[in-house]
């Protein structure tokens, strides 16, 4: 896996951003725009997915990153569930549902894959220290 310098380099974050952009677009007009509760929940869940990936990356440790990736995965599941409500109420078409569902499922799978990678690797934290390694001299006090 290539070194990731910024959260913007993470493919799961990029896909979550695309999903959020699409959800904002479909909820801006039409019948979904008038169901304020569902519209807001869908928007919040999609933003939560991308935000949790970013926040986890910016934390100090691998375990924290795994925790936030798991939360992003959960938010993606929430989006998928809410899409069923939007479909059942006739707010979105089957085609819109299928596209957004695939996006949300992709975010979830990418986050799960990243979690598995982080669990298998012996690299730890933002500086990717190996477990048991002393802190770099610039962090010693």
C-alpha positions in Angstrom: 0.0 0.0 0.0 1.3 3.4 -0.9 2.0 5.9 1.8 -1.0 8.1 2.5 0.1 11.6 3.4 -3.4 13.3 3.7 -6.9 12.0 4.2 -7.8 13.4 0.8 -5.6 10.6 -0.6 -7.8 7.8 0.8 -10.0 6.2 -1.8 -12.8 5.5 0.7 -12.9 9.2 1.6 -13.0 10.1 -2.1 -15.9 7.8 -2.7 -17.7 9.0 0.4 -17.3 12.6 -0.8 -18.8 11.6 -4.2 -21.7 10.0 -2.4 -22.3 13.0 -0.2 -22.2 15.3 -3.3 -24.8 13.1 -5.1 -27.1 13.0 -2.0 -27.0 16.7 -1.7 -27.9 17.0 -5.3 -30.9 14.7 -5.2 -32.2 16.2 -2.0 -32.0 19.8 -3.2 -35.1 19.4 -5.5 -38.1 17.2 -5.9 -40.1 15.4 -3.2 -37.1 14.5 -1.1 -36.3 18.2 -0.6 -39.7 18.6 1.2 -39.2 15.7 3.7 -36.9 17.7 6.0 -36.3 14.9 8.4 -35.2 12.3 5.9 -33.3 14.8 3.8 -31.3 16.0 6.8 -30.7 12.4 8.0 -29.4 11.3 4.6 -27.2 14.3 4.3 -25.8 14.0 7.9 -25.1 10.2 7.4 -23.3 10.8 4.1 -21.2 13.7 5.6 -20.5 11.5 8.6 -19.0 8.8 6.5 -16.5 11.1 4.9 -15.9 13.1 8.1 -15.1 10.0 10.2 -12.5 8.8 7.7 -10.8 12.2 7.8 -11.0 12.5 11.6 -9.7 9.0 12.1 -6.7 9.6 9.8 -5.9 12.8 11.8 -5.9 10.9 15.1 -2.7 9.7 16.7 -3.1 6.0 16.6 -4.0 3.0 14.4 -6.6 1.8 16.9 -8.3 5.2 16.8 -8.3 5.2 13.0 -9.9 1.7 13.0 -12.6 3.0 15.3 -13.4 6.0 13.1 -13.3 3.8 9.9 -15.8 1.5 11.7 -18.0 4.6 12.4 -17.8 5.6 8.7 -18.8 2.0 7.8 -21.8 2.4 10.1 -22.8 5.8 8.5 -22.6 4.1 5.1 -25.1 1.5 6.3 -27.3 4.3 7.6 -27.3 5.9 4.2 -28.3 2.5 2.6 -31.2 2.1 5.0 -32.5 5.6 4.5 -32.3 5.2 0.7 -34.9 2.4 1.1 -37.2 4.9 2.8 -36.6 7.4 0.0 -37.3 4.8 -2.6 -40.4 3.4 -0.9 -41.9 6.9 -0.5 -41.3 7.6 -4.2 -38.8 10.4 -3.5 -36.1 8.8 -5.7 -36.2 6.5 -8.7 -34.9 3.0 -8.7 -32.0 4.1 -10.8 -31.0 6.8 -8.3 -31.4 4.3 -5.5 -29.2 1.7 -7.2 -26.4 4.3 -7.9 -26.4 5.7 -4.4 -26.7 2.3 -2.8 -23.7 1.1 -4.8 -21.7 4.2 -3.7 -22.6 3.6 0.0 -21.8 -0.1 -0.2 -18.5 0.7 -1.9 -17.6 3.2 1.0 -18.5 0.5 3.5 -16.4 -2.2 1.7 -13.4 0.1 1.3 -13.5 1.1 5.0 -13.7 -2.6 5.9 -10.7 -3.4 3.7 -8.7 -0.5 5.2 -9.6 -1.8 8.7 -8.4 -5.3 7.9 -5.2 -3.9 6.5 -4.6 -1.8 9.6 -5.2 -4.8 11.8 -2.7 -6.9 9.9 0.1 -4.4 9.6 2.7 -3.8 12.3 2.9 -0.1 11.5 1.4 2.1 14.2 0.3 5.7 14.5 0.8 8.8 12.3 4.5 8.3 12.2 4.0 4.6 11.5 6.2 3.3 14.3 6.5 -0.4 14.9 5.0 -1.6 18.2 7.4 -1.2 21.1 9.6 1.3 19.2 10.7 4.3 21.2 9.2 7.6 20.3 11.1 9.7 17.8 13.6 12.1 19.6 11.6 15.2 18.6 8.7 13.9 20.7 10.7 13.0 23.8 10.3 15.4 26.7 
